[in-house]
């Protein structure tokens, strides 16, 4: 009954709602992370004086570093939580 | 975010979901930006209409935030890629 001549693996076109939910959750996480980075780095890097329309060189560099640091903090906290989870296990 | 492990029907549904979320996000960005620029720039209440100074401030505020958001987006995409490559 397959009308698709190609890949046999993908010929089952059933939608697994669990997969959709998983993808949605992943997307939510990433979007949330992005929005928080935008807000935090704006507060940390950009003054409210608004001297000009463009980002200054200093602000640009600050933003690059801010995003990088945020990711590092994200990773480190993740590792820490994993550690703590493992510590609590052997009881 | 890699969606190649989902079949075609799932991918279609996921794409529709992504589009929906993007629109929601855009509206959130808009209202956020209005809030921000109002808080930072609209401080002269001796008059009902926006003064020239306030208008300039608002232009700069909007421009700056959008450029900032764009730059964060670019760096974010780069760094997410790196993280994925390291995990592999």
Backbone of each chain as nested JSON, in Angstrom:
{
  "chains": [
    {"id": "A", "residues": [
      {"number": 1, "name": "UNK", "atoms": {"N": [0.833, -1.198, 0.0], "CA": [0.0, 0.0, 0.0], "C": [0.872, 1.254, 0.0]}},
      {"number": 2, "name": "UNK", "atoms": {"N": [2.15, 1.064, -0.2], "CA": [3.03, 2.212, -0.073], "C": [3.108, 2.975, -1.387]}},
      {"number": 3, "name": "UNK", "atoms": {"N": [2.754, 4.241, -1.362], "CA": [2.862, 5.079, -2.554], "C": [4.229, 5.735, -2.65]}},
      {"number": 4, "name": "UNK", "atoms": {"N": [5.023, 5.581, -1.647], "CA": [6.336, 6.229, -1.652], "C": [7.366, 5.24, -2.146]}},
      {"number": 5, "name": "UNK", "atoms": {"N": [7.979, 5.535, -3.278], "CA": [8.915, 4.6, -3.863], "C": [10.209, 4.495, -3.083]}},
      {"number": 6, "name": "UNK", "atoms": {"N": [10.448, 5.484, -2.248], "CA": [11.786, 5.579, -1.658], "C": [12.014, 4.774, -0.413]}},
      {"number": 7, "name": "UNK", "atoms": {"N": [12.425, 5.427, 0.601], "CA": [12.899, 4.842, 1.843], "C": [11.843, 3.987, 2.543]}},
      {"number": 8, "name": "UNK", "atoms": {"N": [12.104, 2.729, 2.67], "CA": [11.134, 1.829, 3.289], "C": [10.939, 2.16, 4.754]}},
      {"number": 9, "name": "UNK", "atoms": {"N": [11.972, 2.634, 5.407], "CA": [11.905, 2.926, 6.839], "C": [10.876, 3.996, 7.124]}},
      {"number": 10, "name": "UNK", "atoms": {"N": [10.742, 4.963, 6.212], "CA": [9.843, 6.064, 6.49], "C": [8.456, 5.859, 5.91]}},
      {"number": 11, "name": "UNK", "atoms": {"N": [8.142, 4.662, 5.448], "CA": [6.853, 4.488, 4.8], "C": [5.727, 4.388, 5.811]}},
      {"number": 12, "name": "UNK", "atoms": {"N": [6.07, 4.139, 7.105], "CA": [4.998, 4.203, 8.104], "C": [4.825, 5.661, 8.462]}},
      {"number": 13, "name": "UNK", "atoms": {"N": [3.653, 6.199, 8.113], "CA": [3.482, 7.614, 8.361], "C": [2.688, 7.876, 9.628]}},
      {"number": 14, "name": "UNK", "atoms": {"N": [2.741, 6.956, 10.578], "CA": [2.027, 7.175, 11.826], "C": [2.741, 8.247, 12.633]}},
      {"number": 15, "name": "UNK", "atoms": {"N": [1.952, 9.078, 13.266], "CA": [2.517, 10.133, 14.097], "C": [2.509, 9.676, 15.543]}},
      {"number": 16, "name": "UNK", "atoms": {"N": [3.661, 9.574, 16.11], "CA": [3.752, 9.203, 17.516], "C": [3.648, 10.465, 18.375]}},
      {"number": 17, "name": "UNK", "atoms": {"N": [2.546, 10.611, 19.112], "CA": [2.367, 11.847, 19.882], "C": [3.458, 12.078, 20.912]}},
      {"number": 18, "name": "UNK", "atoms": {"N": [4.079, 10.98, 21.345], "CA": [5.151, 11.135, 22.326], "C": [6.344, 11.85, 21.717]}},
      {"number": 19, "name": "UNK", "atoms": {"N": [6.626, 11.505, 20.457], "CA": [7.734, 12.17, 19.746], "C": [7.462, 13.648, 19.601]}},
      {"number": 20, "name": "UNK", "atoms": {"N": [6.2, 13.965, 19.252], "CA": [5.835, 15.368, 19.084], "C": [6.027, 16.11, 20.409]}},
      {"number": 21, "name": "UNK", "atoms": {"N": [5.558, 15.472, 21.477], "CA": [5.676, 16.109, 22.793], "C": [7.134, 16.336, 23.15]}},
      {"number": 22, "name": "UNK", "atoms": {"N": [7.968, 15.364, 22.825], "CA": [9.385, 15.479, 23.113], "C": [10.011, 16.633, 22.339]}},
      {"number": 23, "name": "UNK", "atoms": {"N": [9.669, 16.694, 21.049], "CA": [10.203, 17.768, 20.213], "C": [9.734, 19.115, 20.723]}},
      {"number": 24, "name": "UNK", "atoms": {"N": [8.466, 19.156, 21.143], "CA": [7.928, 20.428, 21.645], "C": [8.66, 20.863, 22.901]}},
      {"number": 25, "name": "UNK", "atoms": {"N": [8.929, 19.9, 23.765], "CA": [9.621, 20.225, 25.006], "C": [11.032, 20.741, 24.734]}},
      {"number": 26, "name": "UNK", "atoms": {"N": [11.69, 20.075, 23.789], "CA": [13.043, 20.499, 23.439], "C": [13.024, 21.922, 22.888]}},
      {"number": 27, "name": "UNK", "atoms": {"N": [12.05, 22.181, 22.036], "CA": [11.928, 23.503, 21.441], "C": [11.659, 24.559, 22.504]}},
      {"number": 28, "name": "UNK", "atoms": {"N": [10.778, 24.234, 23.451], "CA": [10.46, 25.155, 24.546], "C": [11.722, 25.498, 25.334]}},
      {"number": 29, "name": "UNK", "atoms": {"N": [12.5, 24.448, 25.627], "CA": [13.719, 24.63, 26.402], "C": [14.665, 25.579, 25.697]}},
      {"number": 30, "name": "UNK", "atoms": {"N": [14.871, 25.334, 24.41], "CA": [15.803, 26.155, 23.647], "C": [15.318, 27.593, 23.533]}},
      {"number": 31, "name": "UNK", "atoms": {"N": [14.02, 27.759, 23.272], "CA": [13.461, 29.109, 23.164], "C": [13.595, 29.848, 24.478]}},
      {"number": 32, "name": "UNK", "atoms": {"N": [13.3, 29.134, 25.581], "CA": [13.394, 29.762, 26.895], "C": [14.836, 30.182, 27.177]}},
      {"number": 33, "name": "UNK", "atoms": {"N": [15.781, 29.284, 26.874], "CA": [17.2, 29.59, 27.066], "C": [17.576, 30.844, 26.285]}},
      {"number": 34, "name": "UNK", "atoms": {"N": [17.183, 30.885, 25.029], "CA": [17.504, 32.025, 24.185], "C": [16.945, 33.322, 24.753]}},
      {"number": 35, "name": "UNK", "atoms": {"N": [15.672, 33.304, 25.162], "CA": [15.068, 34.534, 25.672], "C": [15.756, 35.009, 26.938]}},
      {"number": 36, "name": "UNK", "atoms": {"N": [16.146, 34.03, 27.791], "CA": [16.819, 34.444, 29.013], "C": [18.185, 35.037, 28.718]}},
      {"number": 37, "name": "UNK", "atoms": {"N": [18.899, 34.462, 27.749], "CA": [20.198, 35.02, 27.373], "C": [20.024, 36.442, 26.844]}},
      {"number": 38, "name": "UNK", "atoms": {"N": [19.036, 36.645, 25.989], "CA": [18.805, 37.987, 25.441], "C": [18.57, 38.981, 26.569]}},
      {"number": 39, "name": "UNK", "atoms": {"N": [17.685, 38.628, 27.519], "CA": [17.388, 39.564, 28.599], "C": [18.593, 39.821, 29.498]}},
      {"number": 40, "name": "UNK", "atoms": {"N": [19.257, 38.739, 29.943], "CA": [20.394, 38.917, 30.844], "C": [21.502, 39.721, 30.204]}},
      {"number": 41, "name": "UNK", "atoms": {"N": [21.869, 39.344, 28.97], "CA": [22.993, 40.017, 28.336], "C": [22.658, 41.464, 27.993]}},
      {"number": 42, "name": "UNK", "atoms": {"N": [21.388, 41.753, 27.758], "CA": [21.005, 43.136, 27.522], "C": [21.23, 43.96, 28.78]}},
      {"number": 43, "name": "UNK", "atoms": {"N": [20.782, 43.402, 29.908], "CA": [20.974, 44.115, 31.175], "C": [22.445, 44.302, 31.492]}},
      {"number": 44, "name": "UNK", "atoms": {"N": [23.239, 43.267, 31.204], "CA": [24.657, 43.34, 31.583], "C": [25.505, 44.185, 30.642]}},
      {"number": 45, "name": "UNK", "atoms": {"N": [25.141, 44.239, 29.381], "CA": [26.061, 44.82, 28.403], "C": [25.66, 46.185, 27.844]}},
      {"number": 46, "name": "UNK", "atoms": {"N": [24.379, 46.472, 27.839], "CA": [23.95, 47.665, 27.123], "C": [23.425, 48.712, 28.082]}},
      {"number": 47, "name": "UNK", "atoms": {"N": [24.055, 49.884, 28.037], "CA": [23.648, 50.958, 28.939], "C": [22.332, 51.549, 28.453]}},
      {"number": 48, "name": "UNK", "atoms": {"N": [21.626, 52.187, 29.383], "CA": [20.329, 52.732, 29.035], "C": [20.4, 54.157, 28.515]}},
      {"number": 49, "name": "UNK", "atoms": {"N": [21.636, 54.611, 28.245], "CA": [21.775, 55.99, 27.781], "C": [21.326, 56.13, 26.337]}},
      {"number": 50, "name": "UNK", "atoms": {"N": [21.461, 55.05, 25.571], "CA": [21.073, 55.07, 24.16], "C": [21.692, 56.238, 23.401]}},
      {"number": 51, "name": "UNK", "atoms": {"N": [23.031, 56.195, 23.295], "CA": [23.72, 57.263, 22.589], "C": [23.527, 57.164, 21.096]}},
      {"number": 52, "name": "UNK", "atoms": {"N": [23.448, 55.944, 20.573], "CA": [23.371, 55.779, 19.126], "C": [22.508, 54.576, 18.753]}},
      {"number": 53, "name": "UNK", "atoms": {"N": [22.189, 54.49, 17.473], "CA": [21.329, 53.419, 16.983], "C": [22.04, 52.078, 16.915]}},
      {"number": 54, "name": "UNK", "atoms": {"N": [23.329, 52.087, 16.598], "CA": [24.064, 50.839, 16.428], "C": [24.686, 50.378, 17.736]}},
      {"number": 55, "name": "UNK", "atoms": {"N": [25.065, 49.105, 17.772], "CA": [25.813, 48.609, 18.914], "C": [27.236, 49.142, 18.816]}},
      {"number": 56, "name": "UNK", "atoms": {"N": [27.786, 49.595, 19.94], "CA": [29.18, 50.021, 19.916], "C": [30.057, 48.78, 19.89]}},
      {"number": 57, "name": "UNK", "atoms": {"N": [31.331, 49.0, 19.607], "CA": [32.281, 47.888, 19.567], "C": [32.323, 47.187, 20.915]}},
      {"number": 58, "name": "UNK", "atoms": {"N": [32.371, 47.988, 21.981], "CA": [32.407, 47.429, 23.33], "C": [31.196, 46.563, 23.619]}},
      {"number": 59, "name": "UNK", "atoms": {"N": [30.032, 47.067, 23.231], "CA": [28.8, 46.321, 23.478], "C": [28.8, 45.012, 22.696]}},
      {"number": 60, "name": "UNK", "atoms": {"N": [29.28, 45.077, 21.46], "CA": [29.309, 43.868, 20.633], "C": [30.174, 42.789, 21.263]}},
      {"number": 61, "name": "UNK", "atoms": {"N": [31.375, 43.208, 21.681], "CA": [32.292, 42.251, 22.307], "C": [31.669, 41.687, 23.579]}},
      {"number": 62, "name": "UNK", "atoms": {"N": [31.06, 42.588, 24.355], "CA": [30.423, 42.157, 25.6], "C": [29.365, 41.112, 25.333]}},
      {"number": 63, "name": "UNK", "atoms": {"N": [28.564, 41.33, 24.31], "CA": [27.499, 40.38, 23.983], "C": [28.085, 39.013, 23.633]}},
      {"number": 64, "name": "UNK", "atoms": {"N": [29.14, 39.012, 22.792], "CA": [29.753, 37.731, 22.412], "C": [30.207, 36.972, 23.65]}},
      {"number": 65, "name": "UNK", "atoms": {"N": [30.895, 37.688, 24.533], "CA": [31.42, 37.036, 25.727], "C": [30.302, 36.591, 26.654]}},
      {"number": 66, "name": "UNK", "atoms": {"N": [29.275, 37.423, 26.74], "CA": [28.145, 37.125, 27.62], "C": [27.463, 35.827, 27.194]}},
      {"number": 67, "name": "UNK", "atoms": {"N": [27.216, 35.68, 25.902], "CA": [26.541, 34.469, 25.416], "C": [27.408, 33.251, 25.699]}},
      {"number": 68, "name": "UNK", "atoms": {"N": [28.707, 33.394, 25.431], "CA": [29.622, 32.282, 25.66], "C": [29.628, 31.878, 27.126]}},
      {"number": 69, "name": "UNK", "atoms": {"N": [29.711, 32.867, 28.034], "CA": [29.725, 32.582, 29.463], "C": [28.43, 31.93, 29.906]}},
      {"number": 70, "name": "UNK", "atoms": {"N": [27.328, 32.406, 29.362], "CA": [26.041, 31.84, 29.749], "C": [25.998, 30.355, 29.441]}},
      {"number": 71, "name": "UNK", "atoms": {"N": [26.477, 29.987, 28.27], "CA": [26.513, 28.572, 27.902], "C": [27.399, 27.791, 28.855]}},
      {"number": 72, "name": "UNK", "atoms": {"N": [28.561, 28.37, 29.194], "CA": [29.47, 27.683, 30.12], "C": [28.806, 27.468, 31.462]}},
      {"number": 73, "name": "UNK", "atoms": {"N": [28.146, 28.521, 31.967], "CA": [27.463, 28.396, 33.25], "C": [26.391, 27.32, 33.157]}},
      {"number": 74, "name": "UNK", "atoms": {"N": [25.656, 27.325, 32.055], "CA": [24.613, 26.333, 31.812], "C": [25.187, 24.921, 31.928]}},
      {"number": 75, "name": "UNK", "atoms": {"N": [26.326, 24.708, 31.253], "CA": [26.967, 23.381, 31.264], "C": [27.427, 23.022, 32.664]}},
      {"number": 76, "name": "UNK", "atoms": {"N": [28.126, 23.97, 33.33], "CA": [28.673, 23.693, 34.656], "C": [27.571, 23.351, 35.654]}},
      {"number": 77, "name": "UNK", "atoms": {"N": [26.498, 24.127, 35.631], "CA": [25.41, 23.86, 36.563], "C": [24.8, 22.503, 36.27]}},
      {"number": 78, "name": "UNK", "atoms": {"N": [24.691, 22.164, 35.008], "CA": [24.174, 20.854, 34.626], "C": [25.027, 19.734, 35.19]}},
      {"number": 79, "name": "UNK", "atoms": {"N": [26.358, 19.903, 35.046], "CA": [27.284, 18.89, 35.582], "C": [27.125, 18.771, 37.084]}},
      {"number": 80, "name": "UNK", "atoms": {"N": [27.049, 19.938, 37.747], "CA": [26.922, 19.95, 39.201], "C": [25.671, 19.2, 39.645]}},
      {"number": 81, "name": "UNK", "atoms": {"N": [24.589, 19.47, 38.971], "CA": [23.33, 18.821, 39.346], "C": [23.402, 17.323, 39.113]}},
      {"number": 82, "name": "UNK", "atoms": {"N": [24.089, 16.938, 38.051], "CA": [24.264, 15.518, 37.778], "C": [25.048, 14.863, 38.904]}},
      {"number": 83, "name": "UNK", "atoms": {"N": [26.134, 15.575, 39.329], "CA": [26.961, 15.094, 40.441], "C": [26.111, 14.886, 41.678]}},
      {"number": 84, "name": "UNK", "atoms": {"N": [25.327, 15.9, 42.016], "CA": [24.522, 15.827, 43.224], "C": [23.507, 14.699, 43.123]}},
      {"number": 85, "name": "UNK", "atoms": {"N": [22.956, 14.518, 41.923], "CA": [22.017, 13.427, 41.721], "C": [22.671, 12.099, 41.989]}},
      {"number": 86, "name": "UNK", "atoms": {"N": [23.923, 11.946, 41.51], "CA": [24.641, 10.685, 41.737], "C": [24.966, 10.488, 43.196]}},
      {"number": 87, "name": "UNK", "atoms": {"N": [25.303, 11.563, 43.893], "CA": [25.63, 11.446, 45.321], "C": [24.436, 10.951, 46.107]}},
      {"number": 88, "name": "UNK", "atoms": {"N": [23.252, 11.433, 45.715], "CA": [22.061, 11.048, 46.468], "C": [21.598, 9.638, 46.174]}},
      {"number": 89, "name": "UNK", "atoms": {"N": [22.149, 9.015, 45.127], "CA": [21.67, 7.695, 44.712], "C": [22.023, 6.558, 45.675]}},
      {"number": 90, "name": "UNK", "atoms": {"N": [23.325, 6.318, 45.993], "CA": [23.651, 5.133, 46.815], "C": [23.176, 5.254, 48.261]}},
      {"number": 91, "name": "UNK", "atoms": {"N": [21.84, 5.138, 48.481], "CA": [21.32, 5.203, 49.85], "C": [20.431, 4.002, 50.128]}}
    ]},
    {"id": "B", "residues": [
      {"number": 1, "name": "UNK", "atoms": {"N": [19.073, 21.792, 16.854], "CA": [18.036, 20.794, 17.067], "C": [17.868, 19.97, 15.813]}},
      {"number": 2, "name": "UNK", "atoms": {"N": [18.053, 18.676, 15.992], "CA": [18.065, 17.808, 14.833], "C": [16.776, 17.0, 14.758]}},
      {"number": 3, "name": "UNK", "atoms": {"N": [16.009, 17.157, 13.691], "CA": [14.727, 16.454, 13.605], "C": [14.729, 15.308, 12.607]}},
      {"number": 4, "name": "UNK", "atoms": {"N": [15.915, 14.853, 12.211], "CA": [15.926, 13.816, 11.177], "C": [15.513, 12.454, 11.713]}},
      {"number": 5, "name": "UNK", "atoms": {"N": [15.428, 12.325, 13.05], "CA": [15.029, 11.018, 13.564], "C": [13.512, 10.82, 13.542]}},
      {"number": 6, "name": "UNK", "atoms": {"N": [12.773, 11.87, 13.166], "CA": [11.321, 11.753, 13.085], "C": [10.905, 11.448, 11.657]}},
      {"number": 7, "name": "UNK", "atoms": {"N": [9.789, 10.743, 11.512], "CA": [9.326, 10.447, 10.147], "C": [8.672, 11.674, 9.544]}},
      {"number": 8, "name": "UNK", "atoms": {"N": [8.29, 11.533, 8.26], "CA": [7.802, 12.698, 7.522], "C": [6.56, 13.331, 8.135]}},
      {"number": 9, "name": "UNK", "atoms": {"N": [5.597, 12.488, 8.53], "CA": [4.353, 13.033, 9.086], "C": [4.647, 13.794, 10.365]}},
      {"number": 10, "name": "UNK", "atoms": {"N": [5.526, 13.231, 11.196], "CA": [5.892, 13.901, 12.436], "C": [6.606, 15.207, 12.147]}},
      {"number": 11, "name": "UNK", "atoms": {"N": [7.492, 15.173, 11.175], "CA": [8.233, 16.385, 10.837], "C": [7.304, 17.487, 10.386]}},
      {"number": 12, "name": "UNK", "atoms": {"N": [6.28, 17.102, 9.613], "CA": [5.317, 18.106, 9.142], "C": [4.608, 18.733, 10.329]}},
      {"number": 13, "name": "UNK", "atoms": {"N": [4.2, 17.896, 11.274], "CA": [3.512, 18.418, 12.45], "C": [4.448, 19.293, 13.284]}},
      {"number": 14, "name": "UNK", "atoms": {"N": [5.692, 18.85, 13.411], "CA": [6.657, 19.628, 14.168], "C": [6.909, 20.975, 13.513]}},
      {"number": 15, "name": "UNK", "atoms": {"N": [7.003, 20.977, 12.185], "CA": [7.212, 22.249, 11.49], "C": [6.06, 23.218, 11.715]}},
      {"number": 16, "name": "UNK", "atoms": {"N": [4.828, 22.668, 11.704], "CA": [3.663, 23.518, 11.967], "C": [3.746, 24.082, 13.377]}},
      {"number": 17, "name": "UNK", "atoms": {"N": [4.181, 23.241, 14.314], "CA": [4.315, 23.69, 15.694], "C": [5.367, 24.783, 15.824]}},
      {"number": 18, "name": "UNK", "atoms": {"N": [6.492, 24.601, 15.114], "CA": [7.568, 25.587, 15.15], "C": [7.078, 26.933, 14.636]}},
      {"number": 19, "name": "UNK", "atoms": {"N": [6.305, 26.885, 13.527], "CA": [5.779, 28.119, 12.956], "C": [4.889, 28.833, 13.962]}},
      {"number": 20, "name": "UNK", "atoms": {"N": [4.016, 28.062, 14.6], "CA": [3.11, 28.618, 15.597], "C": [3.894, 29.27, 16.728]}},
      {"number": 21, "name": "UNK", "atoms": {"N": [4.918, 28.576, 17.214], "CA": [5.725, 29.107, 18.315], "C": [6.487, 30.354, 17.901]}},
      {"number": 22, "name": "UNK", "atoms": {"N": [6.946, 30.362, 16.65], "CA": [7.696, 31.525, 16.18], "C": [6.821, 32.766, 16.176]}},
      {"number": 23, "name": "UNK", "atoms": {"N": [5.544, 32.572, 15.803], "CA": [4.646, 33.715, 15.786], "C": [4.393, 34.199, 17.192]}},
      {"number": 24, "name": "UNK", "atoms": {"N": [4.175, 33.241, 18.103], "CA": [3.956, 33.596, 19.494], "C": [5.158, 34.371, 20.029]}},
      {"number": 25, "name": "UNK", "atoms": {"N": [6.331, 33.889, 19.681], "CA": [7.57, 34.5, 20.138], "C": [7.726, 35.92, 19.598]}},
      {"number": 26, "name": "UNK", "atoms": {"N": [7.35, 36.079, 18.337], "CA": [7.454, 37.397, 17.726], "C": [6.565, 38.397, 18.446]}},
      {"number": 27, "name": "UNK", "atoms": {"N": [5.333, 37.969, 18.789], "CA": [4.425, 38.854, 19.512], "C": [4.967, 39.18, 20.896]}},
      {"number": 28, "name": "UNK", "atoms": {"N": [5.599, 38.184, 21.515], "CA": [6.174, 38.422, 22.825], "C": [7.325, 39.42, 22.732]}},
      {"number": 29, "name": "UNK", "atoms": {"N": [8.143, 39.262, 21.693], "CA": [9.253, 40.192, 21.458], "C": [8.723, 41.61, 21.329]}},
      {"number": 30, "name": "UNK", "atoms": {"N": [7.659, 41.757, 20.544], "CA": [7.078, 43.066, 20.315], "C": [6.608, 43.714, 21.614]}},
      {"number": 31, "name": "UNK", "atoms": {"N": [5.835, 42.994, 22.399], "CA": [5.294, 43.616, 23.6], "C": [6.396, 43.872, 24.626]}},
      {"number": 32, "name": "UNK", "atoms": {"N": [7.375, 42.973, 24.665], "CA": [8.542, 43.161, 25.525], "C": [9.287, 44.444, 25.199]}},
      {"number": 33, "name": "UNK", "atoms": {"N": [9.486, 44.642, 23.87], "CA": [10.232, 45.804, 23.4], "C": [9.491, 47.098, 23.701]}},
      {"number": 34, "name": "UNK", "atoms": {"N": [8.175, 47.076, 23.497], "CA": [7.374, 48.267, 23.81], "C": [7.544, 48.614, 25.289]}},
      {"number": 35, "name": "UNK", "atoms": {"N": [7.435, 47.592, 26.126], "CA": [7.576, 47.792, 27.57], "C": [8.921, 48.411, 27.91]}},
      {"number": 36, "name": "UNK", "atoms": {"N": [9.966, 47.81, 27.346], "CA": [11.326, 48.244, 27.63], "C": [11.551, 49.692, 27.229]}},
      {"number": 37, "name": "UNK", "atoms": {"N": [11.17, 50.004, 25.987], "CA": [11.425, 51.358, 25.497], "C": [10.567, 52.395, 26.219]}},
      {"number": 38, "name": "UNK", "atoms": {"N": [9.374, 51.994, 26.593], "CA": [8.546, 52.913, 27.363], "C": [9.186, 53.186, 28.724]}},
      {"number": 39, "name": "UNK", "atoms": {"N": [9.577, 52.122, 29.409], "CA": [10.178, 52.285, 30.734], "C": [11.42, 53.147, 30.681]}},
      {"number": 40, "name": "UNK", "atoms": {"N": [12.246, 52.915, 29.657], "CA": [13.514, 53.636, 29.598], "C": [13.393, 55.047, 29.048]}},
      {"number": 41, "name": "UNK", "atoms": {"N": [12.466, 55.299, 28.158], "CA": [12.464, 56.558, 27.423], "C": [11.326, 57.529, 27.74]}},
      {"number": 42, "name": "UNK", "atoms": {"N": [10.17, 56.993, 28.05], "CA": [9.026, 57.898, 28.204], "C": [8.949, 58.401, 29.636]}},
      {"number": 43, "name": "UNK", "atoms": {"N": [9.716, 59.465, 29.927], "CA": [9.74, 59.959, 31.299], "C": [9.266, 61.393, 31.465]}},
      {"number": 44, "name": "UNK", "atoms": {"N": [8.87, 62.0, 30.353], "CA": [8.467, 63.403, 30.434], "C": [6.95, 63.509, 30.361]}},
      {"number": 45, "name": "UNK", "atoms": {"N": [6.32, 63.671, 31.509], "CA": [4.862, 63.716, 31.481], "C": [4.292, 65.12, 31.609]}},
      {"number": 46, "name": "UNK", "atoms": {"N": [5.067, 66.114, 31.164], "CA": [4.542, 67.47, 31.125], "C": [3.636, 67.639, 29.914]}},
      {"number": 47, "name": "UNK", "atoms": {"N": [3.674, 66.674, 29.025], "CA": [2.841, 66.759, 27.835], "C": [2.279, 65.395, 27.448]}},
      {"number": 48, "name": "UNK", "atoms": {"N": [1.139, 65.435, 26.729], "CA": [0.468, 64.185, 26.375], "C": [1.185, 63.455, 25.244]}},
      {"number": 49, "name": "UNK", "atoms": {"N": [1.732, 64.193, 24.269], "CA": [2.371, 63.533, 23.123], "C": [3.86, 63.313, 23.366]}},
      {"number": 50, "name": "UNK", "atoms": {"N": [4.438, 62.408, 22.58], "CA": [5.85, 62.073, 22.723], "C": [6.713, 63.246, 22.265]}},
      {"number": 51, "name": "UNK", "atoms": {"N": [7.652, 63.662, 23.113], "CA": [8.55, 64.748, 22.734], "C": [9.575, 64.238, 21.724]}},
      {"number": 52, "name": "UNK", "atoms": {"N": [10.262, 65.195, 21.077], "CA": [11.277, 64.846, 20.081], "C": [12.37, 64.019, 20.705]}},
      {"number": 53, "name": "UNK", "atoms": {"N": [12.761, 64.425, 21.918], "CA": [13.846, 63.733, 22.62], "C": [13.433, 62.286, 22.901]}},
      {"number": 54, "name": "UNK", "atoms": {"N": [12.187, 62.134, 23.364], "CA": [11.702, 60.795, 23.667], "C": [11.649, 59.944, 22.405]}},
      {"number": 55, "name": "UNK", "atoms": {"N": [11.232, 60.579, 21.307], "CA": [11.116, 59.82, 20.06], "C": [12.486, 59.319, 19.607]}},
      {"number": 56, "name": "UNK", "atoms": {"N": [13.492, 60.18, 19.693], "CA": [14.858, 59.753, 19.333], "C": [15.278, 58.595, 20.217]}},
      {"number": 57, "name": "UNK", "atoms": {"N": [15.013, 58.753, 21.515], "CA": [15.38, 57.706, 22.465], "C": [14.706, 56.397, 22.105]}},
      {"number": 58, "name": "UNK", "atoms": {"N": [13.427, 56.471, 21.771], "CA": [12.699, 55.252, 21.432], "C": [13.259, 54.592, 20.184]}},
      {"number": 59, "name": "UNK", "atoms": {"N": [13.605, 55.403, 19.178], "CA": [14.223, 54.847, 17.972], "C": [15.5, 54.1, 18.294]}},
      {"number": 60, "name": "UNK", "atoms": {"N": [16.338, 54.749, 19.103], "CA": [17.606, 54.124, 19.457], "C": [17.373, 52.862, 20.275]}},
      {"number": 61, "name": "UNK", "atoms": {"N": [16.433, 52.954, 21.205], "CA": [16.129, 51.81, 22.072], "C": [15.715, 50.603, 21.228]}},
      {"number": 62, "name": "UNK", "atoms": {"N": [14.764, 50.829, 20.318], "CA": [14.268, 49.726, 19.493], "C": [15.377, 49.158, 18.624]}},
      {"number": 63, "name": "UNK", "atoms": {"N": [16.112, 50.058, 17.946], "CA": [17.219, 49.634, 17.09], "C": [18.228, 48.79, 17.848]}},
      {"number": 64, "name": "UNK", "atoms": {"N": [18.64, 49.333, 18.986], "CA": [19.656, 48.653, 19.782], "C": [19.203, 47.272, 20.212]}},
      {"number": 65, "name": "UNK", "atoms": {"N": [17.97, 47.203, 20.714], "CA": [17.511, 45.915, 21.212], "C": [17.42, 44.886, 20.099]}},
      {"number": 66, "name": "UNK", "atoms": {"N": [16.919, 45.306, 18.944], "CA": [16.78, 44.369, 17.833], "C": [18.143, 43.914, 17.329]}},
      {"number": 67, "name": "UNK", "atoms": {"N": [19.101, 44.842, 17.247], "CA": [20.445, 44.457, 16.824], "C": [21.076, 43.522, 17.852]}},
      {"number": 68, "name": "UNK", "atoms": {"N": [20.849, 43.829, 19.111], "CA": [21.353, 42.991, 20.194], "C": [20.78, 41.586, 20.065]}},
      {"number": 69, "name": "UNK", "atoms": {"N": [19.482, 41.497, 19.887], "CA": [18.805, 40.218, 19.772], "C": [19.347, 39.425, 18.585]}},
      {"number": 70, "name": "UNK", "atoms": {"N": [19.605, 40.129, 17.484], "CA": [20.15, 39.494, 16.29], "C": [21.527, 38.9, 16.579]}},
      {"number": 71, "name": "UNK", "atoms": {"N": [22.365, 39.684, 17.258], "CA": [23.72, 39.24, 17.537], "C": [23.724, 38.047, 18.482]}},
      {"number": 72, "name": "UNK", "atoms": {"N": [22.893, 38.121, 19.517], "CA": [22.771, 36.997, 20.444], "C": [22.329, 35.76, 19.674]}},
      {"number": 73, "name": "UNK", "atoms": {"N": [21.399, 35.94, 18.756], "CA": [20.918, 34.819, 17.957], "C": [22.033, 34.163, 17.17]}},
      {"number": 74, "name": "UNK", "atoms": {"N": [22.882, 35.002, 16.555], "CA": [23.998, 34.474, 15.773], "C": [24.966, 33.685, 16.659]}},
      {"number": 75, "name": "UNK", "atoms": {"N": [25.359, 34.266, 17.784], "CA": [26.299, 33.591, 18.691], "C": [25.676, 32.318, 19.243]}},
      {"number": 76, "name": "UNK", "atoms": {"N": [24.39, 32.411, 19.589], "CA": [23.658, 31.266, 20.134], "C": [23.695, 30.097, 19.158]}},
      {"number": 77, "name": "UNK", "atoms": {"N": [23.41, 30.385, 17.896], "CA": [23.413, 29.332, 16.878], "C": [24.794, 28.701, 16.767]}},
      {"number": 78, "name": "UNK", "atoms": {"N": [25.839, 29.553, 16.726], "CA": [27.219, 29.041, 16.645], "C": [27.525, 28.121, 17.812]}},
      {"number": 79, "name": "UNK", "atoms": {"N": [27.244, 28.595, 19.027], "CA": [27.615, 27.839, 20.22], "C": [26.78, 26.562, 20.361]}},
      {"number": 80, "name": "UNK", "atoms": {"N": [25.512, 26.607, 19.977], "CA": [24.689, 25.389, 20.042], "C": [25.292, 24.33, 19.145]}},
      {"number": 81, "name": "UNK", "atoms": {"N": [25.738, 24.752, 17.931], "CA": [26.359, 23.818, 17.001], "C": [27.565, 23.153, 17.636]}},
      {"number": 82, "name": "UNK", "atoms": {"N": [28.397, 23.999, 18.291], "CA": [29.617, 23.477, 18.916], "C": [29.283, 22.443, 19.96]}},
      {"number": 83, "name": "UNK", "atoms": {"N": [28.278, 22.754, 20.781], "CA": [27.898, 21.841, 21.856], "C": [27.465, 20.511, 21.262]}},
      {"number": 84, "name": "UNK", "atoms": {"N": [26.703, 20.563, 20.171], "CA": [26.226, 19.331, 19.532], "C": [27.407, 18.522, 19.022]}},
      {"number": 85, "name": "UNK", "atoms": {"N": [28.381, 19.218, 18.427], "CA": [29.537, 18.519, 17.859], "C": [30.336, 17.848, 18.959]}},
      {"number": 86, "name": "UNK", "atoms": {"N": [30.473, 18.523, 20.099], "CA": [31.242, 17.935, 21.201], "C": [30.53, 16.704, 21.743]}},
      {"number": 87, "name": "UNK", "atoms": {"N": [29.188, 16.779, 21.829], "CA": [28.433, 15.651, 22.358], "C": [28.578, 14.429, 21.476]}},
      {"number": 88, "name": "UNK", "atoms": {"N": [28.677, 14.653, 20.175], "CA": [28.82, 13.532, 19.231], "C": [30.199, 12.897, 19.444]}}
    ]}
  ]
}
